[in-house]
């Protein structure tokens, strides 16, 4: 394998070679006007309209008005196309204002999480792309780096910084995936999200036995399930609880009793 300057690239998968621009385009054969950027843009458009499952090399070729085989001169496989689609959709992170203003790790990590969540919400189909391994494409590396920069002055060890980034990233993906699933359910049933939740509440009232399910019965009696769904509140609440835990870890680390260099014990109230 060689990079665009003719240097070796080692054993990088083809998808990462393409994402990092380390592969030469064939000198002969490609249809004039066809480019990797056009192929990826067409695939993203199909995913946005019909979901990631609708993306195939044949459908992308049809959309572009070219033969399927002509795409393989630019993209070697669908897995490679997936990586490039995710790179294009999520993009690189914008600079964090909290870092520029010296607002501290908590404000910076909150801003980082909100920005990443916003990208996922704009491209919910990207959540259906299988995770093929740790972050290694240009934009995923950039997001990872920015998260680490947010924790630079936290006092955490390098291993714990990575664990915190993984924890917050999993929360972001989980929250966005739930919104994606809810949107799919609303679309499939042809009702609003409010009607869907009201139907769910009515079903629970029919099925829940207060003796067997006292907790759920109290929820129904309290009326909390009838309250309007507020995704922003749930995200803010979840991030607040997560970062309270990170703050506790930082305190224990400062005391020499937490993190990978010390025993992580029970989280106590601040």
LOMIKE-609951 format. One line per field, with one value per residue: residue number from 1; residue in one letter; chain; x, y, z of N, C-alpha, C in turn. Coordinates in steps of 0.2 Angstrom, whole numbers. Layout:
N
pos <- c(NUM_...)
code <- c(A_...)
unit <- c(A_...)
n.xx <- c(X_...)
n.yy <- c(Y_...)
n.zz <- c(Z_...)
ca.xx <- c(X_...)
ca.yy <- c(Y_...)
ca.zz <- c(Z_...)
c.xx <- c(X_...)
c.yy <- c(Y_...)
c.zz <- c(Z_...)
! end
This chain:
270
pos <- c(1_2_3_4_5_6_7_8_9_10_11_12_13_14_15_16_17_18_19_20_21_22_23_24_25_26_27_28_29_30_31_32_33_34_35_36_37_38_39_40_41_42_43_44_45_46_47_48_49_50_51_52_53_54_55_56_57_58_59_60_61_62_63_64_65_66_67_68_69_70_71_72_73_74_75_76_77_78_79_80_81_82_83_84_85_86_87_88_89_90_91_92_93_94_95_96_97_98_99_100_101_102_103_104_105_106_107_108_109_110_111_112_113_114_115_116_117_118_119_120_121_122_123_124_125_126_127_128_129_130_131_132_133_134_135_136_137_138_139_140_141_142_143_144_145_146_147_148_149_150_151_152_153_154_155_156_157_158_159_160_161_162_163_164_165_166_167_168_169_170_171_172_173_174_175_176_177_178_179_180_181_182_183_184_185_186_187_188_189_190_191_192_193_194_195_196_197_198_199_200_201_202_203_204_205_206_207_208_209_210_211_212_213_214_215_216_217_218_219_220_221_222_223_224_225_226_227_228_229_230_231_232_233_234_235_236_237_238_239_240_241_242_243_244_245_246_247_248_249_250_251_252_253_254_255_256_257_258_259_260_261_262_263_264_265_266_267_268_269_270)
code <- c(X_X_X_X_X_X_X_X_X_X_X_X_X_X_X_X_X_X_X_X_X_X_X_X_X_X_X_X_X_X_X_X_X_X_X_X_X_X_X_X_X_X_X_X_X_X_X_X_X_X_X_X_X_X_X_X_X_X_X_X_X_X_X_X_X_X_X_X_X_X_X_X_X_X_X_X_X_X_X_X_X_X_X_X_X_X_X_X_X_X_X_X_X_X_X_X_X_X_X_X_X_X_X_X_X_X_X_X_X_X_X_X_X_X_X_X_X_X_X_X_X_X_X_X_X_X_X_X_X_X_X_X_X_X_X_X_X_X_X_X_X_X_X_X_X_X_X_X_X_X_X_X_X_X_X_X_X_X_X_X_X_X_X_X_X_X_X_X_X_X_X_X_X_X_X_X_X_X_X_X_X_X_X_X_X_X_X_X_X_X_X_X_X_X_X_X_X_X_X_X_X_X_X_X_X_X_X_X_X_X_X_X_X_X_X_X_X_X_X_X_X_X_X_X_X_X_X_X_X_X_X_X_X_X_X_X_X_X_X_X_X_X_X_X_X_X_X_X_X_X_X_X_X_X_X_X_X_X_X_X_X_X_X_X_X_X_X_X_X_X)
unit <- c(A_A_A_A_A_A_A_A_A_A_A_A_A_A_A_A_A_A_A_A_A_A_A_A_A_A_A_A_A_A_A_A_A_A_A_A_A_A_A_A_A_A_A_A_A_A_A_A_A_A_A_A_A_A_A_A_A_A_A_A_A_A_A_A_A_A_A_A_A_A_A_A_A_A_A_A_A_A_A_A_A_A_A_A_A_A_A_A_A_A_A_A_A_A_A_A_A_A_A_A_A_A_A_A_A_A_A_A_A_A_A_A_A_A_A_A_A_A_A_A_A_A_A_A_A_A_A_A_A_A_A_A_A_A_A_A_A_A_A_A_A_A_A_A_A_A_A_A_A_A_A_A_A_A_A_A_A_A_A_A_A_A_A_A_A_A_A_A_A_A_A_A_A_A_A_A_A_A_A_A_A_A_A_A_A_A_A_A_A_A_A_A_A_A_A_A_A_A_A_A_A_A_A_A_A_A_A_A_A_A_A_A_A_A_A_A_A_A_A_A_A_A_A_A_A_A_A_A_A_A_A_A_A_A_A_A_A_A_A_A_A_A_A_A_A_A_A_A_A_A_A_A_A_A_A_A_A_A_A_A_A_A_A_A_A_A_A_A_A_A)
n.xx <- c(4_2_4_-3_8_16_22_23_9_7_-3_-16_-34_-44_-54_-50_-39_-45_-52_-42_-36_-26_-25_-21_-31_-36_-28_-34_-50_-61_-77_-79_-81_-86_-83_-75_-81_-94_-100_-100_-109_-120_-124_-126_-137_-146_-147_-152_-164_-170_-165_-151_-151_-155_-145_-135_-122_-127_-138_-133_-125_-135_-142_-132_-132_-123_-113_-113_-100_-91_-91_-82_-70_-67_-72_-70_-78_-94_-93_-82_-88_-97_-89_-84_-96_-100_-90_-92_-105_-105_-94_-80_-76_-82_-72_-71_-80_-80_-67_-59_-63_-58_-67_-67_-67_-79_-89_-83_-84_-97_-102_-95_-101_-115_-113_-109_-120_-129_-125_-127_-141_-145_-142_-148_-147_-134_-131_-135_-124_-113_-102_-85_-73_-61_-60_-54_-54_-52_-61_-67_-56_-53_-64_-62_-50_-53_-62_-53_-45_-54_-54_-42_-36_-42_-36_-36_-30_-22_-28_-41_-46_-49_-58_-69_-72_-77_-88_-96_-98_-105_-117_-122_-124_-133_-144_-147_-150_-161_-170_-171_-176_-189_-194_-195_-205_-215_-217_-220_-232_-240_-244_-243_-229_-234_-247_-242_-236_-247_-255_-247_-247_-260_-261_-252_-260_-270_-263_-255_-252_-255_-250_-240_-233_-229_-221_-222_-236_-237_-230_-239_-251_-246_-246_-235_-232_-240_-235_-228_-216_-199_-185_-174_-173_-171_-158_-150_-152_-147_-133_-129_-130_-121_-109_-108_-104_-91_-85_-84_-75_-64_-61_-58_-47_-38_-36_-29_-36_-43_-47_-37_-25_-28_-40_-56_-69_-85_-96_-98_-109_-106)
n.yy <- c(-6_11_29_45_51_41_34_21_14_5_-7_-2_-2_-2_7_16_21_28_37_45_50_43_36_33_39_29_31_28_25_30_37_53_67_60_57_54_62_65_53_49_60_57_44_48_56_47_39_49_51_38_29_20_7_7_10_6_0_-2_6_19_20_21_32_42_40_31_16_2_-4_6_13_6_9_20_17_4_-5_-8_-6_3_14_17_22_33_40_43_51_62_66_69_77_88_93_109_123_124_135_136_131_141_151_148_141_129_111_105_113_113_100_98_106_100_88_92_97_86_78_86_84_71_71_78_69_55_43_39_33_20_14_1_-1_-2_-3_5_23_29_36_52_63_57_55_68_72_65_69_82_80_75_86_95_89_92_99_93_85_71_55_48_36_37_48_44_34_42_50_39_35_47_48_36_38_49_43_34_41_48_38_33_43_42_29_32_41_33_24_33_37_25_21_32_43_56_60_63_57_43_41_43_32_22_24_22_8_3_6_-3_-15_-16_-22_-16_-23_-31_-23_-11_1_6_8_18_28_30_34_46_54_58_51_57_69_81_76_80_81_89_92_79_76_86_83_70_72_80_72_62_70_74_63_61_73_68_58_65_72_62_57_68_67_55_43_38_33_25_23_21_15_14_18_18_30_45_58_75)
n.zz <- c(0_-4_1_-4_-8_-12_-1_11_19_29_38_37_36_21_22_31_25_14_21_27_15_9_-2_-19_-33_-47_-62_-74_-82_-72_-74_-82_-71_-61_-43_-27_-18_-23_-23_-10_-5_-12_-6_7_5_2_13_22_17_17_27_33_30_17_9_-4_-15_-28_-28_-25_-37_-46_-43_-46_-59_-65_-69_-57_-56_-59_-47_-38_-41_-34_-21_-11_-5_4_18_18_12_22_32_27_24_37_42_33_37_51_53_58_74_81_87_105_115_129_132_126_135_147_156_163_166_167_161_148_144_144_134_123_123_120_107_100_101_94_81_79_80_69_60_61_56_55_67_65_59_59_73_70_77_88_88_73_62_53_58_69_77_79_87_98_103_106_116_126_128_134_146_151_162_172_182_181_178_162_158_165_159_146_149_154_143_135_143_142_129_126_132_125_112_116_120_108_100_106_103_89_88_93_85_73_77_79_66_59_65_62_70_82_93_106_106_104_117_125_122_126_140_143_140_150_161_160_161_172_188_204_215_211_203_211_210_197_197_206_198_188_195_200_189_181_170_161_158_146_135_136_128_130_143_148_143_148_162_162_159_169_180_176_176_189_195_188_194_207_206_202_213_222_216_217_230_231_231_221_204_191_198_210_222_217_225_234_228_236_243_239)
ca.xx <- c(0_6_0_-4_15_20_25_20_4_7_-9_-22_-39_-45_-59_-46_-34_-49_-54_-37_-34_-20_-25_-21_-36_-34_-27_-38_-56_-67_-81_-78_-86_-87_-78_-77_-86_-101_-102_-102_-114_-126_-125_-128_-144_-151_-148_-156_-171_-173_-161_-144_-152_-157_-139_-131_-118_-131_-143_-129_-124_-142_-143_-128_-132_-116_-113_-110_-93_-87_-90_-77_-63_-66_-74_-69_-83_-99_-90_-78_-93_-100_-85_-84_-103_-100_-85_-95_-111_-103_-89_-75_-79_-80_-69_-76_-80_-78_-60_-56_-64_-56_-73_-66_-68_-86_-92_-80_-86_-104_-102_-93_-107_-120_-111_-109_-127_-133_-123_-131_-148_-146_-140_-149_-146_-127_-131_-136_-118_-110_-95_-80_-68_-60_-60_-47_-55_-50_-66_-68_-50_-53_-69_-59_-45_-56_-64_-47_-43_-59_-52_-34_-35_-46_-32_-37_-25_-24_-33_-47_-49_-52_-64_-74_-74_-81_-94_-100_-100_-110_-123_-124_-126_-139_-150_-149_-153_-168_-174_-171_-181_-195_-196_-197_-211_-221_-218_-223_-239_-244_-247_-238_-226_-238_-252_-239_-235_-253_-257_-243_-249_-267_-259_-250_-265_-274_-259_-251_-255_-252_-247_-235_-229_-230_-217_-225_-242_-236_-229_-246_-255_-243_-247_-229_-231_-244_-232_-225_-209_-194_-178_-168_-172_-168_-151_-147_-152_-142_-127_-128_-129_-114_-103_-107_-100_-84_-82_-83_-69_-59_-60_-55_-41_-34_-35_-25_-40_-48_-44_-34_-20_-31_-46_-62_-74_-92_-97_-101_-111_-101)
ca.yy <- c(0_17_35_49_53_35_31_15_16_-1_-12_2_-5_2_12_22_24_32_43_50_53_40_31_36_37_26_36_27_22_33_41_60_70_56_58_51_67_64_46_50_64_53_39_52_58_41_37_54_50_31_26_17_0_8_12_0_2_-1_12_25_21_23_39_46_38_27_9_0_-6_12_16_2_13_25_15_-3_-9_-4_-4_9_19_19_26_40_44_45_57_68_68_71_82_89_98_117_125_125_142_135_130_147_156_145_140_123_105_103_117_111_93_98_109_95_83_95_98_79_76_90_81_65_72_80_63_49_37_37_29_13_12_-3_2_-7_-3_11_29_30_40_59_67_53_56_75_73_61_74_88_78_75_93_97_86_93_102_90_81_64_51_48_31_39_53_40_31_47_51_34_35_52_46_31_42_53_39_30_46_50_32_32_48_39_24_35_44_28_22_38_37_18_21_38_47_61_57_63_51_37_40_42_26_18_25_18_1_1_6_-9_-21_-15_-24_-12_-27_-34_-18_-5_7_8_10_25_32_31_38_53_58_59_49_61_76_82_73_85_78_93_91_72_76_90_79_64_75_83_66_59_74_74_57_63_77_64_54_70_74_56_57_73_64_49_37_36_32_19_22_20_11_18_16_20_37_48_64_80)
ca.zz <- c(0_-4_2_-10_-10_-13_5_13_24_34_37_38_32_15_24_34_20_10_25_28_9_8_-8_-26_-38_-53_-68_-80_-81_-69_-78_-80_-67_-55_-38_-21_-14_-26_-21_-3_-5_-14_-1_13_3_2_20_25_15_18_32_31_26_10_5_-7_-21_-34_-27_-26_-44_-50_-41_-50_-67_-68_-67_-51_-56_-59_-40_-35_-43_-29_-15_-12_-2_7_24_17_11_28_36_23_26_44_42_30_41_58_52_63_79_81_94_111_118_136_132_125_140_153_160_167_162_167_155_141_142_143_127_119_122_117_100_97_101_89_75_78_79_62_55_65_52_57_73_63_56_64_76_68_82_92_84_70_56_55_62_75_81_81_92_104_105_109_123_130_129_139_153_152_168_178_186_180_174_155_157_167_154_141_152_155_136_133_146_140_122_126_134_119_107_118_120_101_97_108_99_83_88_95_78_69_80_77_58_58_68_59_76_85_99_112_105_106_124_129_121_131_147_143_140_156_166_159_162_178_195_210_220_207_200_215_208_191_199_209_193_184_199_201_183_178_163_156_157_140_134_135_127_132_150_149_141_154_168_162_159_176_185_174_177_196_196_186_199_213_204_202_220_225_213_220_237_230_233_215_197_190_202_217_223_216_230_233_227_242_242_240)
c.xx <- c(4_1_0_3_19_23_21_15_3_0_-15_-28_-41_-49_-55_-41_-38_-50_-48_-33_-27_-20_-25_-28_-33_-33_-32_-45_-62_-71_-80_-83_-88_-82_-80_-82_-93_-104_-104_-108_-121_-128_-128_-136_-148_-152_-152_-163_-174_-170_-155_-145_-153_-151_-136_-127_-122_-135_-139_-127_-130_-143_-139_-128_-126_-117_-110_-103_-89_-86_-84_-70_-62_-68_-74_-74_-88_-97_-86_-83_-96_-96_-84_-90_-103_-96_-89_-101_-109_-98_-84_-78_-77_-76_-74_-75_-77_-70_-56_-57_-62_-61_-72_-69_-75_-90_-90_-83_-94_-105_-100_-98_-113_-119_-111_-116_-131_-131_-127_-138_-150_-145_-141_-147_-138_-126_-132_-130_-115_-103_-90_-74_-67_-59_-53_-48_-53_-54_-67_-62_-50_-58_-66_-54_-48_-59_-59_-45_-48_-57_-45_-32_-39_-42_-32_-31_-27_-29_-40_-50_-52_-58_-70_-77_-79_-88_-99_-103_-105_-117_-126_-127_-133_-145_-152_-152_-160_-173_-176_-177_-188_-198_-198_-203_-217_-222_-222_-231_-243_-247_-241_-235_-230_-244_-249_-238_-241_-256_-253_-245_-256_-266_-257_-255_-269_-270_-256_-255_-252_-248_-241_-230_-230_-227_-220_-232_-242_-234_-235_-250_-253_-244_-241_-228_-236_-241_-228_-218_-204_-187_-173_-167_-169_-160_-148_-147_-147_-135_-125_-126_-122_-108_-103_-103_-92_-81_-80_-76_-63_-57_-56_-48_-36_-32_-31_-29_-44_-44_-41_-28_-22_-37_-52_-68_-81_-92_-101_-104_-106_-102)
c.yy <- c(6_23_39_52_47_32_25_17_10_-5_-8_-1_0_8_18_25_30_38_48_52_49_35_35_34_34_31_34_24_25_37_49_63_66_57_55_56_66_58_46_54_61_48_43_54_53_39_42_53_43_27_22_11_1_9_6_3_3_5_18_26_23_30_44_45_35_20_7_-1_0_15_12_5_18_22_7_-8_-5_-2_2_15_22_23_33_44_47_51_63_71_72_77_83_94_105_118_126_131_141_134_137_152_154_143_133_117_103_107_115_105_93_101_104_90_85_95_91_77_80_87_75_66_74_74_56_43_34_33_21_10_7_0_-4_-7_4_17_29_34_48_63_63_55_63_76_70_66_80_86_78_82_96_95_87_95_99_86_74_61_50_42_33_44_49_37_36_49_45_34_40_51_41_34_46_49_36_35_48_44_31_37_45_33_27_38_39_25_26_38_30_18_27_42_51_57_57_58_44_36_40_35_21_18_21_11_-1_1_0_-16_-21_-17_-20_-17_-30_-29_-11_1_10_11_17_30_34_35_45_57_60_57_53_68_76_79_79_82_82_92_84_72_80_86_73_67_77_77_63_63_75_68_58_68_73_61_59_72_68_55_62_71_58_43_35_35_26_18_21_17_15_15_18_28_40_55_69_84)
c.zz <- c(0_-2_-5_-12_-12_-8_7_19_29_32_38_33_26_17_27_29_16_14_26_21_7_2_-14_-29_-44_-58_-74_-78_-78_-74_-76_-76_-61_-50_-32_-17_-17_-24_-14_-2_-7_-9_5_11_4_9_24_24_17_23_29_28_19_5_2_-13_-27_-34_-28_-33_-48_-49_-45_-57_-69_-66_-60_-51_-56_-52_-37_-37_-37_-22_-15_-9_2_14_24_16_17_32_33_24_33_45_39_34_47_58_58_68_79_87_99_114_126_137_131_131_147_158_164_163_162_161_148_139_141_136_122_118_119_109_97_96_95_82_74_77_72_57_59_62_54_63_71_60_61_67_74_72_85_86_80_63_58_59_69_80_83_87_99_107_109_116_128_132_134_146_155_159_174_183_186_176_167_154_159_162_148_143_152_148_134_136_143_133_121_128_129_114_109_118_113_98_99_105_92_83_89_88_73_71_78_70_56_60_65_64_78_91_105_112_107_113_128_128_125_138_148_144_147_161_166_162_169_184_200_214_217_205_204_212_202_192_202_203_189_188_200_195_179_171_158_155_150_140_133_134_130_139_152_148_146_160_168_162_166_180_183_177_185_198_194_191_205_212_204_209_223_222_216_227_237_232_227_209_197_194_209_217_222_220_229_232_232_240_243_246)
! end
